[in-house]
Amino acid sequence: MEPVQDGEIGELVLTTINREGMPLLRYRTRDLTRVIPGECPCGRHHKRLDRMKGRSDDMIILKGVNIFPIQIEQVLMQFKELASDFLITLETLGDNDAMTVEVELSDLFTDDFARLQALEKEITRRLHDEILVTPKVRLLPKNSLPKSEGKAVRVKDLRKQY
């Protein structure tokens, strides 16, 4: 809820003071982006916005780290052995919060147990490099995850609320 410096990622907030009747004062879009510092190569002098990085209402806080499901999806999309369906489950184990990422295998994957273990290990490593938390990764056969109508459910939060 505080302004950030140019170049830092923050929530896009719009204000239109010149609109009569009903001005938008501090309209929160919940989109995360950043102001690109410096002048535009085309010569214009207005502020430039980067592509949207995610949404503030999608953010997960786990072990003090801000994580966006899009970060996990981008890592998973790098593996041709994986299908597009995944589910992030957050739960409390003892006194600690834990994350499990379940992802379906694609038709390209063969039933090779050693390769399956190596793939799980590589996905875990890349996810840790991206989100700075080590999740448990479970690879599932195609069409194992429940399907929902409309927008896919990507996060299931089962953590104890204190």
Backbone as a chain_set.jsonl record, in Angstrom:
{"seq": "MEPVQDGEIGELVLTTINREGMPLLRYRTRDLTRVIPGECPCGRHHKRLDRMKGRSDDMIILKGVNIFPIQIEQVLMQFKELASDFLITLETLGDNDAMTVEVELSDLFTDDFARLQALEKEITRRLHDEILVTPKVRLLPKNSLPKSEGKAVRVKDLRKQY", "coords": {"N": [[0.816, -1.203, 0.0], [2.132, 1.128, -0.347], [3.899, 3.545, -2.343], [6.241, 2.444, -4.891], [9.66, 2.472, -6.078], [10.674, 3.487, -9.418], [11.072, 0.794, -11.624], [10.827, -1.19, -9.706], [8.702, -3.913, -8.796], [5.236, -3.574, -8.361], [1.794, -3.004, -7.323], [-0.501, -1.969, -9.8], [-2.046, 1.08, -9.651], [-4.684, 3.204, -10.357], [-5.538, 6.619, -10.914], [-7.833, 9.107, -11.592], [-8.233, 12.277, -11.594], [-9.402, 14.324, -13.006], [-11.916, 13.599, -13.894], [-15.318, 14.279, -13.934], [-18.062, 14.204, -11.624], [-17.787, 11.397, -10.843], [-14.952, 10.713, -9.909], [-12.162, 8.459, -10.226], [-10.569, 7.613, -7.54], [-7.668, 6.356, -6.527], [-7.896, 3.626, -7.683], [-7.59, 0.289, -7.362], [-6.069, -2.101, -9.295], [-5.121, -4.643, -8.919], [-3.248, -5.825, -10.497], [0.109, -6.751, -11.095], [2.995, -5.011, -11.892], [5.619, -2.972, -13.306], [7.126, 0.293, -13.449], [8.94, 1.139, -16.211], [12.169, 2.232, -16.065], [13.826, 5.231, -17.315], [14.08, 6.847, -20.596], [11.923, 6.295, -23.412], [12.998, 4.508, -26.29], [11.826, 5.465, -28.603], [11.536, 8.137, -28.28], [9.475, 9.355, -26.867], [8.286, 10.845, -23.8], [6.713, 9.948, -21.731], [5.66, 7.912, -18.869], [6.438, 4.447, -18.857], [4.927, 1.231, -18.794], [5.719, -2.068, -17.795], [5.093, -5.455, -18.969], [2.317, -7.232, -17.486], [2.967, -8.931, -14.48], [1.648, -10.656, -12.853], [-0.96, -11.198, -10.415], [-1.914, -9.417, -7.514], [-3.787, -10.538, -5.836], [-3.505, -13.215, -6.265], [-1.326, -13.996, -4.94], [0.692, -16.067, -2.879], [1.739, -16.499, 0.412], [4.343, -18.081, 1.796], [6.255, -19.411, 4.277], [7.298, -16.87, 4.703], [7.893, -15.995, 2.162], [6.94, -14.46, -0.857], [4.948, -15.853, -3.275], [3.882, -16.503, -6.562], [1.392, -18.219, -8.397], [1.804, -18.188, -11.183], [4.569, -18.142, -11.457], [5.276, -20.748, -10.79], [3.895, -22.126, -12.77], [5.273, -21.212, -15.069], [7.769, -22.441, -14.742], [7.03, -25.16, -14.849], [6.082, -25.329, -17.466], [8.36, -25.517, -18.971], [9.081, -28.122, -19.284], [8.754, -30.728, -21.469], [7.745, -33.17, -20.886], [5.607, -32.834, -19.247], [2.103, -32.24, -18.747], [-0.421, -29.647, -19.044], [-1.96, -29.332, -16.748], [-1.974, -28.653, -13.287], [-1.698, -28.645, -9.677], [-1.437, -26.791, -6.762], [-0.905, -27.436, -3.462], [-1.287, -26.274, -0.243], [-0.359, -26.837, 3.052], [-0.398, -27.411, 6.624], [2.129, -28.928, 8.329], [2.869, -30.354, 11.211], [4.414, -27.802, 12.878], [5.048, -26.334, 10.712], [4.535, -24.792, 7.513], [3.832, -26.285, 4.372], [4.397, -26.976, 0.886], [2.942, -28.662, -1.803], [3.331, -29.647, -5.099], [1.409, -30.88, -7.521], [1.471, -32.406, -10.61], [0.421, -33.243, -13.875], [1.541, -35.817, -16.068], [2.555, -35.723, -19.508], [1.489, -37.166, -22.675], [3.831, -37.838, -23.867], [5.557, -38.945, -22.072], [7.202, -41.859, -20.947], [6.832, -44.977, -19.152], [9.136, -45.065, -17.193], [10.76, -45.677, -14.347], [13.186, -44.744, -13.173], [13.724, -42.496, -14.754], [11.477, -41.007, -14.153], [11.917, -40.386, -11.42], [14.246, -38.831, -11.686], [13.227, -36.715, -13.183], [11.345, -35.611, -11.374], [13.124, -34.715, -9.398], [14.617, -32.785, -10.838], [12.594, -30.921, -11.508], [11.858, -30.101, -8.927], [14.256, -28.862, -8.132], [14.439, -26.73, -9.999], [12.089, -25.333, -9.399], [12.657, -24.548, -6.761], [14.826, -22.837, -7.277], [13.452, -20.777, -8.546], [11.325, -19.917, -6.801], [12.361, -19.893, -4.251], [11.664, -21.603, -2.209], [11.432, -24.957, -1.196], [9.411, -27.148, -2.741], [7.326, -30.106, -2.432], [7.209, -32.367, -5.038], [4.894, -34.041, -7.016], [4.378, -36.329, -9.533], [1.838, -37.13, -11.721], [-0.356, -39.475, -13.431], [-1.807, -38.691, -16.668], [-4.863, -36.834, -16.702], [-5.472, -37.171, -13.98], [-5.863, -35.22, -12.049], [-8.557, -33.41, -10.505], [-11.101, -31.952, -12.503], [-12.536, -28.754, -13.058], [-15.403, -26.733, -13.734], [-15.225, -23.803, -15.73], [-12.858, -21.421, -14.615], [-9.702, -22.862, -13.963], [-8.849, -24.531, -10.942], [-6.071, -23.781, -9.195], [-4.738, -23.522, -6.789], [-4.9, -24.922, -3.597], [-5.579, -24.243, -0.419], [-4.917, -25.512, 2.584], [-3.994, -24.831, 5.021], [-3.638, -24.37, 8.572], [-5.358, -21.84, 10.196], [-4.234, -19.325, 12.224]], "CA": [[0.0, 0.0, 0.0], [3.038, 2.278, -0.434], [4.519, 3.66, -3.677], [7.557, 1.829, -5.087], [10.536, 3.2, -6.992], [10.659, 3.032, -10.805], [11.828, -0.438, -11.81], [10.398, -2.183, -8.727], [7.368, -4.451, -9.066], [4.199, -3.177, -7.419], [0.427, -3.074, -7.85], [-0.906, -0.836, -10.623], [-3.157, 1.823, -9.073], [-5.053, 4.285, -11.263], [-6.226, 7.774, -10.35], [-8.252, 10.1, -12.584], [-8.776, 13.396, -10.824], [-10.135, 15.252, -13.867], [-13.226, 13.073, -14.257], [-16.362, 14.94, -13.138], [-19.171, 13.375, -11.165], [-17.32, 10.224, -10.114], [-13.539, 10.459, -10.205], [-11.57, 7.245, -9.671], [-9.481, 7.94, -6.635], [-6.947, 5.178, -6.066], [-8.52, 2.384, -8.14], [-6.622, -0.82, -7.308], [-6.313, -3.075, -10.363], [-4.585, -5.919, -8.446], [-2.239, -6.284, -11.457], [1.476, -6.449, -10.691], [3.83, -4.565, -12.996], [6.618, -2.004, -12.877], [7.406, 1.401, -14.359], [10.25, 0.933, -16.83], [12.924, 3.48, -15.904], [14.493, 5.786, -18.488], [13.254, 7.312, -21.708], [11.587, 5.339, -24.457], [13.85, 4.67, -27.472], [11.095, 6.162, -29.669], [11.627, 9.565, -28.028], [8.396, 9.853, -25.999], [8.757, 11.101, -22.446], [5.758, 9.49, -20.713], [6.043, 6.705, -18.121], [6.141, 3.203, -19.57], [4.661, 0.087, -17.93], [6.146, -3.383, -18.261], [4.002, -6.44, -19.042], [1.802, -7.631, -16.177], [3.726, -10.057, -13.935], [0.752, -11.504, -12.08], [-1.985, -10.449, -9.689], [-1.635, -9.383, -6.082], [-4.727, -11.392, -5.126], [-3.097, -14.597, -6.481], [-0.081, -14.219, -4.221], [0.746, -16.99, -1.751], [2.867, -16.239, 1.303], [4.744, -19.35, 2.399], [7.536, -19.269, 4.979], [7.764, -15.495, 4.55], [8.239, -15.738, 0.766], [5.801, -14.196, -1.739], [4.984, -16.755, -4.427], [2.752, -16.383, -7.468], [1.201, -19.454, -9.167], [2.354, -18.038, -12.53], [5.983, -18.512, -11.385], [5.327, -22.208, -10.814], [3.453, -22.535, -14.105], [6.34, -20.944, -16.032], [8.788, -23.489, -14.6], [6.47, -26.427, -15.319], [5.928, -25.29, -18.922], [9.655, -25.772, -19.595], [9.27, -29.568, -19.408], [7.865, -31.321, -22.477], [7.168, -34.391, -20.316], [4.471, -32.474, -18.395], [0.89, -31.662, -19.331], [-0.666, -28.289, -18.558], [-2.726, -29.303, -15.501], [-1.23, -28.791, -12.038], [-2.399, -28.206, -8.47], [-0.564, -26.424, -5.654], [-1.589, -27.646, -2.189], [-0.589, -25.713, 0.92], [-0.875, -27.443, 4.276], [0.435, -27.283, 7.815], [2.647, -30.208, 8.808], [3.467, -30.001, 12.498], [4.373, -26.349, 13.054], [5.547, -25.712, 9.485], [3.731, -24.823, 6.3], [4.481, -27.026, 3.295], [3.786, -26.863, -0.433], [3.034, -29.806, -2.703], [2.935, -29.332, -6.47], [1.032, -32.074, -8.263], [1.403, -32.06, -12.026], [0.153, -34.401, -14.726], [2.493, -36.135, -17.124], [1.991, -35.668, -20.861], [1.503, -38.433, -23.409], [5.196, -38.08, -24.333], [6.343, -39.609, -21.028], [7.12, -43.318, -20.878], [6.833, -45.494, -17.776], [10.494, -45.375, -16.775], [10.797, -45.222, -12.962], [14.41, -43.966, -12.932], [13.54, -41.207, -15.424], [10.448, -40.306, -13.384], [12.574, -39.835, -10.232], [15.155, -37.764, -12.134], [12.384, -35.594, -13.588], [10.843, -35.012, -10.131], [14.247, -34.028, -8.762], [14.947, -31.597, -11.638], [11.493, -29.964, -11.344], [11.999, -29.567, -7.57], [15.405, -27.945, -8.128], [14.109, -25.507, -10.747], [11.091, -24.587, -8.631], [13.367, -23.911, -5.648], [15.588, -21.709, -7.832], [12.524, -19.701, -8.928], [10.467, -19.394, -5.727], [13.156, -19.87, -3.026], [11.085, -22.547, -1.265], [11.497, -26.294, -1.796], [8.128, -27.843, -2.658], [7.292, -31.532, -2.755], [6.65, -32.506, -6.383], [4.298, -35.349, -7.315], [4.015, -36.475, -10.934], [0.64, -37.956, -11.796], [-0.778, -39.828, -14.792], [-2.689, -37.728, -17.328], [-6.271, -36.802, -16.28], [-5.608, -37.565, -12.574], [-6.332, -34.09, -11.242], [-9.973, -33.099, -10.72], [-11.408, -30.856, -13.429], [-13.639, -27.912, -12.608], [-15.958, -25.89, -14.797], [-14.76, -22.422, -15.678], [-11.442, -21.2, -14.337], [-9.059, -23.991, -13.296], [-8.405, -24.333, -9.565], [-4.631, -24.014, -9.181], [-4.216, -23.493, -5.419], [-5.776, -25.42, -2.541], [-4.928, -23.835, 0.827], [-5.453, -26.279, 3.713], [-3.219, -24.468, 6.206], [-4.348, -23.969, 9.78], [-5.399, -20.388, 10.397], [-3.953, -19.024, 13.628]], "C": [[0.859, 1.268, 0.0], [3.615, 2.342, -1.847], [5.885, 2.982, -3.713], [8.36, 2.672, -6.072], [10.366, 2.663, -8.419], [11.55, 1.799, -10.928], [11.451, -1.528, -10.833], [8.979, -2.632, -9.049], [6.418, -4.037, -7.954], [2.834, -3.295, -8.078], [0.111, -1.81, -8.635], [-2.153, -0.201, -10.007], [-3.419, 3.02, -9.972], [-5.781, 5.389, -10.51], [-6.573, 8.718, -11.485], [-8.949, 11.23, -11.85], [-9.645, 14.302, -11.702], [-11.514, 14.754, -14.28], [-14.287, 13.693, -13.348], [-17.436, 13.941, -12.724], [-18.716, 12.199, -10.327], [-15.854, 9.946, -10.464], [-13.074, 9.144, -9.563], [-10.382, 7.659, -8.811], [-8.888, 6.639, -6.113], [-7.683, 3.884, -6.409], [-7.457, 1.295, -8.202], [-6.977, -1.858, -8.36], [-5.966, -4.499, -9.934], [-3.607, -6.548, -9.439], [-0.859, -5.856, -10.978], [2.313, -6.124, -11.931], [4.894, -3.631, -12.434], [6.707, -0.886, -13.895], [8.814, 1.165, -14.897], [11.023, 2.243, -16.743], [13.567, 3.932, -17.22], [13.52, 6.206, -19.574], [13.02, 6.193, -22.705], [12.519, 5.566, -25.654], [13.16, 5.421, -28.62], [11.1, 7.678, -29.469], [10.512, 10.134, -27.166], [8.896, 9.951, -24.568], [7.792, 10.625, -21.356], [6.274, 8.228, -20.011], [5.596, 5.481, -18.915], [5.941, 2.077, -18.559], [5.148, -1.196, -18.596], [4.917, -4.281, -18.394], [3.56, -6.81, -17.631], [2.51, -8.904, -15.727], [2.85, -11.051, -13.192], [-0.273, -10.625, -11.393], [-1.687, -10.529, -8.199], [-2.586, -10.294, -5.311], [-4.451, -12.877, -5.369], [-1.904, -14.969, -5.615], [-0.278, -15.16, -3.032], [1.923, -16.544, -0.893], [3.152, -17.54, 2.037], [6.134, -19.186, 2.983], [8.146, -17.883, 4.757], [8.139, -15.114, 3.126], [6.962, -15.519, -0.035], [5.948, -15.028, -3.004], [3.718, -16.535, -5.244], [2.608, -17.682, -8.252], [1.778, -19.371, -10.583], [3.839, -18.387, -12.551], [6.138, -20.029, -11.492], [4.934, -22.71, -12.191], [4.552, -22.325, -15.143], [7.446, -21.983, -15.947], [8.268, -24.8, -15.18], [6.357, -26.478, -16.843], [7.24, -25.565, -19.66], [9.903, -27.257, -19.848], [8.261, -30.15, -20.39], [7.187, -32.589, -21.96], [5.909, -34.119, -19.499], [3.307, -31.933, -19.209], [0.647, -30.303, -18.681], [-1.398, -28.226, -17.214], [-1.832, -29.534, -14.287], [-2.07, -28.26, -10.895], [-1.361, -27.955, -7.38], [-1.383, -26.594, -4.378], [-0.706, -27.125, -1.072], [-1.215, -26.323, 2.158], [0.101, -27.239, 5.417], [0.816, -28.68, 8.269], [3.428, -29.935, 10.085], [3.299, -28.512, 12.718], [4.797, -25.61, 11.788], [4.535, -25.806, 8.353], [4.525, -25.521, 5.204], [3.689, -26.855, 2.004], [4.013, -28.159, -1.209], [2.538, -29.357, -4.065], [2.668, -30.657, -7.169], [0.853, -31.66, -9.712], [1.233, -33.34, -12.846], [1.236, -34.562, -15.778], [1.798, -36.045, -18.482], [2.034, -37.052, -21.49], [2.911, -38.8, -23.863], [6.013, -38.881, -23.332], [6.118, -41.106, -21.065], [7.208, -43.749, -19.421], [8.222, -45.967, -17.374], [10.679, -44.787, -15.379], [12.021, -44.362, -12.672], [14.282, -42.577, -13.556], [12.502, -40.355, -14.692], [11.066, -39.657, -12.142], [13.503, -38.683, -10.598], [14.377, -36.52, -12.533], [11.829, -34.866, -12.365], [11.924, -34.174, -9.447], [14.598, -32.739, -9.508], [13.864, -30.526, -11.516], [11.594, -29.307, -9.968], [13.131, -28.546, -7.517], [15.07, -26.638, -8.831], [13.06, -24.674, -10.027], [11.758, -23.871, -7.452], [14.163, -22.703, -6.133], [14.69, -20.515, -8.139], [11.825, -19.083, -7.728], [11.151, -19.358, -4.363], [12.561, -20.697, -1.886], [11.142, -23.905, -1.954], [10.15, -26.991, -1.642], [8.316, -29.346, -2.833], [6.614, -31.626, -4.119], [6.135, -33.924, -6.55], [3.876, -35.353, -8.771], [2.893, -37.505, -11.037], [0.341, -38.339, -13.241], [-1.741, -38.781, -15.349], [-4.135, -37.928, -16.861], [-6.489, -37.289, -14.844], [-6.17, -36.453, -11.703], [-7.792, -33.806, -11.531], [-10.141, -31.892, -11.641], [-12.578, -30.059, -12.875], [-14.132, -27.094, -13.789], [-15.448, -24.477, -14.635], [-13.266, -22.358, -15.439], [-10.861, -22.368, -13.545], [-8.64, -23.609, -11.88], [-6.934, -24.725, -9.521], [-4.063, -24.108, -7.777], [-5.289, -23.985, -4.45], [-5.048, -25.149, -1.229], [-5.607, -24.531, 2.004], [-4.743, -25.943, 5.02], [-4.126, -24.096, 7.359], [-4.272, -22.466, 9.891], [-5.23, -20.106, 11.868], [-4.636, -17.764, 14.04]], "O": [[0.369, 2.353, 0.311], [3.8, 1.305, -2.484], [6.599, 2.944, -2.71], [7.801, 3.486, -6.807], [9.961, 1.515, -8.606], [12.658, 1.774, -10.392], [11.725, -2.699, -11.097], [8.156, -1.843, -9.514], [6.741, -4.132, -6.77], [2.733, -3.645, -9.254], [0.419, -0.705, -8.189], [-3.185, -0.856, -9.859], [-2.498, 3.763, -10.313], [-6.545, 5.123, -9.582], [-5.698, 9.093, -12.265], [-10.133, 11.132, -11.527], [-10.536, 14.979, -11.189], [-12.22, 15.478, -14.981], [-14.165, 13.635, -12.125], [-17.675, 12.949, -13.413], [-19.203, 12.013, -9.212], [-15.564, 9.033, -11.236], [-13.542, 8.771, -8.488], [-9.32, 8.013, -9.325], [-9.528, 5.913, -5.353], [-8.052, 3.128, -5.51], [-6.53, 1.373, -9.007], [-8.065, -2.433, -8.324], [-6.463, -5.459, -10.523], [-3.181, -7.686, -9.244], [-0.678, -4.732, -10.51], [2.327, -6.886, -12.898], [5.045, -3.517, -11.217], [6.4, -1.086, -15.07], [9.763, 1.012, -14.128], [10.585, 3.257, -17.286], [13.817, 3.125, -18.115], [12.317, 5.961, -19.493], [13.82, 5.265, -22.822], [12.8, 6.715, -25.995], [13.83, 5.952, -29.506], [10.718, 8.425, -30.37], [10.589, 11.296, -26.766], [9.813, 9.233, -24.168], [8.032, 10.875, -20.175], [7.195, 7.567, -20.49], [4.541, 5.472, -19.55], [6.686, 1.972, -17.585], [5.003, -1.379, -19.805], [3.823, -3.903, -17.975], [4.344, -6.711, -16.687], [2.64, -9.851, -16.504], [3.275, -12.176, -12.93], [-0.439, -9.456, -11.74], [-1.265, -11.567, -7.688], [-2.231, -10.778, -4.237], [-5.093, -13.724, -4.747], [-1.514, -16.135, -5.564], [-1.257, -15.07, -2.291], [2.993, -16.242, -1.422], [2.322, -18.038, 2.798], [7.081, -18.861, 2.267], [9.363, -17.745, 4.638], [8.652, -14.018, 2.9], [6.011, -16.29, 0.086], [6.947, -14.924, -3.716], [2.624, -16.398, -4.695], [3.61, -18.209, -8.735], [2.201, -20.39, -11.129], [4.331, -18.883, -13.565], [7.017, -20.528, -12.194], [5.567, -23.621, -12.724], [4.745, -23.176, -16.012], [8.007, -22.37, -16.972], [8.981, -25.477, -15.92], [6.517, -27.54, -17.444], [7.222, -25.821, -20.864], [10.845, -27.611, -20.557], [7.053, -30.072, -20.165], [6.183, -33.034, -22.516], [5.216, -35.055, -19.099], [3.495, -31.259, -20.222], [1.443, -29.865, -17.85], [-1.449, -27.16, -16.6], [-1.039, -30.476, -14.252], [-3.031, -27.52, -11.106], [-0.513, -28.805, -7.111], [-2.434, -25.97, -4.225], [0.466, -27.485, -0.965], [-2.436, -26.332, 2.311], [1.275, -26.935, 5.204], [-0.045, -29.512, 8.556], [4.514, -29.356, 10.049], [2.176, -28.007, 12.745], [4.893, -24.382, 11.795], [3.78, -26.773, 8.251], [5.744, -25.369, 5.117], [2.48, -26.623, 2.022], [5.127, -28.68, -1.264], [1.466, -28.764, -4.183], [3.58, -31.455, -7.382], [0.166, -30.682, -10.007], [1.826, -34.375, -12.542], [1.772, -33.587, -16.304], [0.591, -36.266, -18.584], [2.558, -37.996, -20.898], [3.163, -39.954, -24.21], [7.05, -39.44, -23.688], [4.986, -41.571, -21.199], [7.614, -42.969, -18.56], [8.444, -47.169, -17.232], [10.749, -43.568, -15.217], [11.904, -43.344, -11.989], [14.691, -41.587, -12.949], [12.632, -39.133, -14.62], [10.769, -38.501, -11.842], [13.543, -37.672, -9.897], [14.806, -35.4, -12.258], [11.84, -33.635, -12.322], [11.664, -33.066, -8.98], [14.849, -31.712, -8.879], [14.183, -29.34, -11.43], [11.434, -28.093, -9.849], [12.977, -27.48, -6.92], [15.378, -25.56, -8.323], [13.129, -23.445, -10.039], [11.451, -22.71, -7.181], [14.175, -21.663, -5.475], [15.117, -19.367, -8.009], [11.734, -17.859, -7.631], [10.574, -18.84, -3.406], [12.922, -20.504, -0.725], [10.925, -23.997, -3.162], [9.782, -27.385, -0.535], [9.35, -29.796, -3.326], [5.558, -31.028, -4.33], [6.842, -34.891, -6.264], [3.11, -34.492, -9.203], [2.996, -38.61, -10.505], [0.728, -37.63, -14.17], [-2.407, -38.074, -14.593], [-4.574, -39.058, -16.651], [-7.574, -37.77, -14.519], [-6.875, -36.718, -10.73], [-8.234, -33.94, -12.673], [-9.386, -30.924, -11.548], [-13.502, -30.625, -12.291], [-13.382, -26.8, -14.72], [-15.259, -24.007, -13.513], [-12.502, -23.147, -15.996], [-11.46, -22.815, -12.567], [-8.14, -22.509, -11.644], [-6.591, -25.878, -9.782], [-3.01, -24.714, -7.582], [-6.431, -23.526, -4.479], [-4.013, -25.758, -0.957], [-6.729, -24.188, 2.375], [-4.867, -26.669, 6.007], [-5.228, -23.582, 7.168], [-3.205, -21.884, 9.694], [-6.008, -20.6, 12.684], [-4.518, -17.345, 15.192]]}, "num_chains": 1, "name": "protein.A"}
